[in-house]
Amino acid sequence: MTFKDLDVAAPILSALEKKGYTSPTPIQEQAIPILLAGKDLMGCAQTGTGKTAAFAIPIIQHLHNDPKRRKQKRAIKALVVTPTRELAIQIQENFTEYGAFADIRTAVVFGGVKQNAQVNTLKNGVDVLIATPGRLLDLMNQGFISLRDVTYFVLDEADQMLDMGFVNDIKKLLTKLPKQRQSLFFSATMPAPIVKLSNEILGHYERVTIQPQQTTAERVEQGLFFVNKSDKPELLSHIINTRKPASVLVFTRTKHGADKVVKYLSRVNITAAAIHGNKSQNQRQAALSAFKDGKIKVLIATDIAARGIDVSELELVINYDLPNVPETYVHRIGRTGRASASGASLSFCDAEEKPYLKDIEKLIKQTVPVLDHPFAEAFEDRPSAPAKKQNSRSRQGVHNGNKGEKSKKPKWRGPRRGSS
């Protein structure tokens, strides 16, 4: 199957060839014919499956084939709403690339920066607008954006949209959109609130679900380190120095935690940058651009900021903190092993994070392999437990007990996982 087999127009085929795209991914193969036929679509697929091209290519083709568009002043015909600034920028870049030979004008609006440049771009006329909900509503209220000509509406990363509290903003937008439109709804997960929201947005729709039972990227090597929280910084620097990855994306649970990791790595001569909500948009874009260009090899991110990260051939993802939502683990490791590339995901787990690990393994229906490391002997699996006699049971060469060390707290390697 090729993109030409999907009846993709010649100008778009040229742009895809320039990008090095030859064969569509499963979601592209199934979604593009549905969208070219003008039907509504609900798409459920994990990160890294090619969702953006699945909806961008048909929209660009519809606009390219519309003879009225060239005779009128450019008005917003397609609206893509997405939760984060980084993701909005990434989608806008994709539309620009896929529509390079189709005379498509795009714009992106998001908060966190002054609006003047965005307003000036809008005044020049655009075909496709990519926006985050807050800034979109703000510019609409100021009279700079009208949705009356929107023919194609995309809600991307709907589950993250709800997690970030945008549901009321989305409902406000729905009242401003023309009733006659093609609607596209994409989400990595489909819990009940997402299904309810989709029913408010979509008409008679087709549904595309890609490998619902496959919750992790096939080509991603996964590994797990049991480690004390206090030893995580040293373990991180040890992995970076020994594996020497060309690029590594490190996830922390909090913004403060991300900054602390960057400071520690700087002290041990490892250059890194952080992106999170407390950083200005210029700082976030500078860090992300430096990471994509290979000027820095280590990027520390929180989950929300990382939604817009799309780096080809990302070698390694490290879960410095395990996420407390198991689906987030899937999104994280999906940052590597994209398309046909290989990649690796390594996770740190301290004693308090073991319940998170249990939930993750239940979701992905597999046990993440435990790896040995220099700090394994010190792992305090049960820091409040009384001292016990050392036994001979071991796991991957690491024994239980404290090996006779004198300490106020006994050092436990912990029982074999899966035992009672």
N, C-alpha and C positions, 0 to 999 in steps of 0.2 A: 504493500500500500504506500502510495506517495501522496503528497499534497495535490498534485495534478489530478490524481484519481478522485479527489474530493471536489473537483470543479472549482478550485481556487483560481482567481483571476491572474492573468499573466503578470501585471505589475507587482502583485503581492508575492507571486512565485519567485520573481527576481529578487525581491527583498529577502525572502526566506533563504534563497540560495546564497545570497551574500552573507547571511548569518551562519551558514553552514548547516541549516536544517534540511534534512532529506525526507525522513519518514515521520508521520505524525505519531504522537503518543496515543495511548488508548483513549484518553478523554478527548483529545483533539479529533481522533478518528470518528468517535461517536457523536460529539457535540456539534462539530462544524456543519454536517449536513442538516441537522435539526434547525440550527440557527439560520442557515442560508435559506431554509424553507419558510422562515418567518415565524416559527413557533416559539413559545415561551419555554424556558428550560430551568430545571433544578439540577444542579451539578454537585455531587458529593465526591470529593477526592482529596487525598492527603497532599501536604506540601511537596513541591518538587515534581508534580505530575504534568505540568504544562497547562494549568488552568488559564493563565492570562492569554496565551496564544489561542486557546480554544474559544474565547469570546471576542478577542480583539480582531482576529482574522475575518470572521463573518461581518462584524460591524464595519470594518474598513471596506470590505467588498460591497456591502449595501450602499455606503456613502459614495464609493467610486462609481457605482452604476446608476446613481441618482442624477438624471439630467437637470432637474430643477435647481440642484445645489449650486451649479456653476452660474446660473442666471440671477441668483439672489445674493443679497448680502449674507455673509456667513453667520449662521445662528447655531446655537448649541443643539445638535441633533442626537448626540449620544452622551449620556451621563454615567460615569462610573464612580460609585461611592465606596470608600474603603476606610478602615479604622485608623491607620497611622500615616504619618507624614512620609516615612521611608517607603512604605508600600505604595503610596500614591505616586511618589517620584519614580519608583521602579516601573509601575504600570505605564506612566506617561512616556518613559524611555522606550518601553516595548512598543507602544502604539506608534511612536515616531519611527522606530526601526522598521516595523512591518509595513507601515504606510509610506515609506520613503519615496516610492515611485507612483503613489496614488493620489498625490496632491491633497493630503489630509493635514489639517492644521489642528494641533492639540494644545491644551493648556492644563496646568495643575494648580490647584489652590489648597492651602492648608494653613493652620494657625502657627503661632510661634515666631512669625516674622512679620514685618510691616507689609501692608496690603498693596502699596502703591504699584509695585512692579506687576503684581498679579492683575490688578485692575486695568493697567495699561494694556496688558496682553489681551484681556477680555474685550476691551474697546476695539481692538483691531479685528475682532471676529474669530471664532473658533468653531470647529466641527465637533470635536470631542473634548469634554471636560472631565478631568479626574479630580476628585475632591474628598477631603475629610468632612464629616458632617458639620462640625462647629463653624468652620470658616465659610462653608457653603451657605449655611443659613444666615450667617452674618452679612455676607455680600448680597444675598437675596433681599434681606431686610433693608439694605442701603440702596437697593435698586440697580445694582451693577450686574445682577444675574437674573435672567428670566428662563424658566423651564417650559414655556408654552410650546416650543418647537421640538422638544425632546421626543424622539421616536424610539430610541433604544436606551433602556435603563438597566444597569448592572449593579447589583449589591454583592460585593466581594468580601470574603472572610466574615460571613454573617455571624458565626459563632463568637468570634473575637469581638465583633461589634456589640453583641449583647453583653459579653463579659466586661466591656469597658463602659457600659451604661448608656449606649447610644440609642436604645430602642425608641425613646420618645422623640429624638431628633429624626429618626427614620420615619416615624409615623407622621411627623410634620411635613416631611418632604413628599410623602405619598399624596398628601392633599393638594400639592402644588403641581404634580405631574399630570400630563394629559392621560385620560382614561384609555385612549387608543394608542397603544405603544407595545413594543416587544420587551418583555421583562426577563432578565437573567438573574438567577439566584445561586450563588456558590458558597459552600461551607465545607469545612473539613470534617465536621461532625454534625449529626442531625438529632439532637435531643428534642424533647417535646416543644419547648419554647421556640426553637428554630423552625420547626415544622409549622407551628401556629403563625409565625411571622411570614413564612413563605406563602401561606394561604392568603394573606392579606395583600401580597405583592403580585403573585402570579395569577394568570387566567387559566385556560386549559393548557397544561404544560406537559412536556416530556421530561422524563427523569433519567439521568445518567449517573450511575454509581460505579466507581472504579475500585475493584478488589476490596469490597467491604470487610472481608476477613483478614486482609493483609494490613497490619497496623504499623509495620516498620519497613523501611526500604530494604529490599532484598540484598543489595550489594554493600550494605553498611556492616562493618565488623564492629561488634559491641563488646565492651568489657566493663568490669566493675571493680572498684577498689574500696574495700572497707578501711576507713581511716578516721582518726580523731579529727574533730573540727579544727583543733589547733595546729594539726599537721598538714592541713589542706594546702596552704601556700607553698610549703616546701615540696610537697608532692607535685604540685602544678609545675613549679620551676624544674623539678627533676624530669618530668615527662617532656617538657619543651626542650630541655638540653640534651636528653638522650635520644628521643625520637626525631628531633630536628625537623618538625613539619614545615612545609612551605607556607601553610596558612592554618591557623587554628582559631576557632570561634569558641569562646568560653562563656557559659551562661551562669549568671548569679541570680539569686532570688530577689535581691533588693538593689536599689540604686546606690545606696551607701556601700554595700558589699562590693559592687563593681569598682567603685573608686578605690576602695581599700586594696583590691587585687592589683590594680594598676600601680599603686604606690609601692606595693611589695615587689612586684616584678621590676620596677625601676631601680629599686635598691640592689637587686641582684643582676643588674645590667641586661635586663630583657625589656625591649621597647614594646609598649602596648598602649592602646587607647580604649576609652570606654564610650559607649553610647547608651543614653537612657533619658528619661523624661526631664531631668533637671539640667541637661545640657541644652544650650541654645541650638537652634536649627543649623546655624553655620558650623558650630562645633561638631554636631552629629554628622553633617554632610562631609566635613573635612576628614573626620576619622574614617567614615565609610569609604570615601574616595581613596584615601591612603591605603586602606586595607585591600580594596579591589585592585589597585595599581601595584600592590606588592611592596609598597614603601614601608609598611609595618606588617608584621606577620601574625600578630596576636591582637584580637579584638575582643573586648569584654562587653557583654550586652545583657540587658534584661529582656524578658520575653516580648514585651510590648514593642520595644524599640527594634527588636530583631525581625519583626514580621516583614520588613521591607528588604531584608538582606538576600540578595540573589547573586552569589559568587560562583562562577563556574569553576569546577575542579577544587572545591574546598576540601582540604585533605582531612581535617580533624575537627570534631566537635567535642568539647569537654563540658560535662554537667558538673560544674564546681559545687553547685547546690542542686540536689534532686528536686524537681518540681512537686508540689503537693497536689497537682491535678495530673493524672496519668496521661491524658491526651496531649498535654504539653510536651511530655517526653518525646512523643511521636513527631510533633512539629519540630522539635529541636533537632533530632537526629536526621530529619528530612532535609536539613540544610546541607548535608554532605551526601554523597552517593546519588546525586541527581542524574536523571536520564541514564546514560550508560556508564557513567563514571563510578569509580569505587571510592570508598571513604571509610572512616572509622569514627566511632563514638565511644568515649570513655566517661564513666560516671563515678563521682565520689559519693560515698554513703557513710555518714557518721551514725552514731547510735540512735539519735533522735529521728533520723530519716528512714529508718528501717520500715515503718508502716507505709511510707511513700513507695519504697521499693516493692513491697508486697502488692500494692495496687497496680503499679506499672507492669509487673510480671503477669498479673492476672489479666490485664488488658491485652498485652502483646502475646499472651499464651506461650510464653517461653521463659526460661531462666537465663538471666544475663550471666555469662561466664565470669567467675571471680578470678582476678589476677593478683599475683603477688607483687609486693613493692617494699622499698626499704623501711617504711614506717608501719608495716603490718603488725609487727610484734607488739607495738605499743597500743594497738586498738583496744579501747575500753568498751566492750560490748555491753557490759553491765556495771557501770561505774559505782552503783550503790549496793552491789551484791557483796556478801562476805567472802573472804578469801577461801579458795578451795584448793585441794591438793591437785597438783599438776597431773594430768593423765597423758596417755600416749596418743590419743586421737589427734589427728592433724588434718589440715586441709591445704593442699598444694604446698606442702612443705613448711607450713607455719603452725606451730604447736599452740595449744591452749595454755593458759596460766601465765605467770609473770616471770618464769625462768629464774626464780629465786631472787629477783630484784627487790630491794627494800623500798617500799612506797606506802604512802598513806592509803592509796586506793589500789586494789588488786588489778592487774592487767589481764584482761580476758580477750582471747581471740574469738570466743563465742561458740555456741553449738553449731553443728552442721545445719545449714539452712534447710528447712523442710522437715526437721525433726521436732518433736514436741518437748 
